């Protein structure tokens, strides 16, 4: 049997001289220090002797393998914590003494020691950290090779219940960070991937570790005092490392950290003089944003599409701090990425920006308005925008929602811009677009919205005269669905539309559209509004005159037919058109019908209108009762139908004058006969 075999069988090893095992498990620090020194001397002597022999690498490898197995069986697997601690101390002492041979065996040392990061005894966990810390310093390449397992272990230790273990793990974490930063972009990518995969862990101590390491990678400038000390140069100044390339993997996780609310951790980090998790995540995002602004300052580079998607996904988040940071990124994207309006996800992004304008938080709203302004200017300057159909869909859906004036105005501005830039594409979506534009009249109490809506309608009609029928149809549908709007602002809306389109065209097409409706109550109301607008608006004076001419006869007949849905309005129109016989017939129809109070209120308003300048000519006709007997009969009949009121009394006074005029005409005729 060889010497090696005899040593193994006896539980002895070249690295463990006599009495060393007992010193390792002794709780006295001096004995353990003596054991470390003894092991170091034994290892160095072994290496020196092996160098004088052939196959020294194989000899060394065999010896290290036996040593690790012996340490595991005799010390590390022992149920007594002091034995496990002694084993970890012995591992570190032997590893350090291997010197240039360590890198060949470092992986094995690390794999033996790592499991003790989770030992049930806190002292064992502490010495596991200390031992591996010393090994890592001597074998940095092994750290890179085993980073995943090491990172997992450090993540567990960072939330250890023992303060000493946590602090030691922090030192180890810094060392690992320094090693990683010296290995270039490939290693950084590996780190980023691991960090990104752990960001969904809700343990706040783990999150603290993650943001620290990210902040180290993104910005290793000196920040002393109460903050965590970052000691290396800026990684993003290294041409070989592009941290923005890795940002998409981290962005969502960092935003999640912003809403960390673990009060225990916040108290703990405050005592340590460190930032809380939320502050750390915000710092890291700020560093990334600073790097982004510097990188894309020329506006020529195109942003990573994955980053755009990461920002887009978070537009639906409701937490204030998340919205604030995310909309800040969108604003910078809008300023530094002119190509943004051509991205596939731009329609959804635009919708999110517009909806954020109405956010209850003033800073979010202001930032959203800046982003929208920049996007709008970009599209206007480029005279181009992509995904028009999808943008249109998003905009028209916003109009259906209960939004603020500012949001509605913003939507109108975008729809108008699209109609100007892409008329052919918009033409295919005109039914939907027109409906959305007309729906904006719901907020026509705002003058800017009224003006913007009218401007958009003009652009719709310019795409084809036939498109005004669409406008009329949707306007009628709006009035049908909103009685209050029709009553309160219907007159103003109709006048403004007519001023842009033309009264004759509007009334003609609207009357034709009304022929398709069967809802009696709506027809009565809309006809009343249309009639009142026609007879009272100064802007409609030209059309009123047209109705008295032969050229306007066909239009008058069309309106008269449509006005039959409201006999009060029909009577007023007939009187204006000087169709007095028809007016008399309408009065007879009123007498044969049963109407509600609203109808009589409308009729009362009509009688009051008789005293205005609009019906001045009709009043003069009352002075010629013989010539206009049907007029006199119609008004007398109307007076008989109306209840006694001041309005009716005024009408009777007018009719009395007409009767005096009639007597005068009769006397004149008698005189003529006598002569």
Helices and strands as residue ranges (DSSP letters): H 3-9, H 20-24, H 29-51, H 56-71, I 72-76, H 81-98, G 99-101, H 102-114, G 115-118, H 122-138, H 140-145, H 147-157, H 163-181, H 184-198, H 204-218, G 235-237, H 244-257, H 263-271, H 277-295, H 305-313, G 314-316, H 320-336, G 338-342, H 346-356, H 362-382, H 388-399, H 405-421, H 423-427, H 430-439, G 440-443, H 447-462, G 465-467, H 468-481, H 483-501, H 503-514, H 520-536, G 538-540, H 541-546, H 553-562, G 563-565, H 567-576, H 580-591, H 597-609, G 613-615, H 616-621, G 622-624, H 629-641, H 646-674
